[in-house]
Amino acid sequence: MGGIDTEFEAFIDEVRAFATGDYTVALMQGSGITADQRANIVQQLTKYTGLTPEYLERTDIRINIARFCKELLRDEKRTIGRFDSRYKGIDRDSAGETYEYDPSSAVVQGAYTAALNAYVRDELEFASDLPYEILSRRVHPWDYSDHQNEYVNVADTLRAAMTMNPALKVFVANGYYDLATPFLASEYTFSHLGLDESLQDNITMAYYQAGHMMYIDQAELRKMKDDMDAFLDDVLP
């Protein structure tokens, strides 16, 4: 990436302010929101998401990621990627609720699998008859017996680790086009760790104009390497 796109960054700041401000307040109000407030939120959501006001009204101004991937380009009979929303996919039809597959995953998973198998067998010289499973459904269903009536949240585990080991530093890489782990969700998680003020500088946030696997973009891969070099220089002076 040839330098910072100030116009893009300004837009991100504007959307961030809306998401953590007016939009959050509107969702908290529930059915108590006024008609004028709701109309304003719908207008802003249309501007920022590209979804139609009619669709946003039907969703009660609550947007599900999987449905968004199917809806955004429905008129073009195209879907967008969850891991990287810059990728387009083609489903059997455009009438479904969610996409048939994630185009941003399909485009790279073959290469990832081949690279891992080549590395394990050729460089590490590890042989096994077991297939390498990439994002396999065979591990399902997940066992949530220890998390009844609550979200699974490992953030406090990280907080505890950073508190017990004040030398522990964390690097967070965020892709702006990642819908699987959105950058604002990362910001929200880390701002709600409950981490002591003296340890806040142990967290480094980096941002990339790419998706979940930002390293598939050569320019962002170079930027990520530079960011990691700087991070490691700080951690291991």
ABEGO torsion letter per residue (X at the ends): XBEBBAAAAAAAAAAAAAAABAAAAAAAAEAABBAAAAAAAAAAAAAAAGBBAAAAAAAGGBBBAAAAAAAAAAAAGBBBBAABAABBBBBABAABABBABBAAAAAAAAAAAAAAAAAAAAAAGBBBABBBBBGBAAAOBBBAAAABGBBBBAAAAAAAAAAABAABBBBBBBBAABAABBAAAAAAAAAAAGBBAAAAAABBBBBBBBBABAAABAAAAAAAAAAAAAAAAAABX
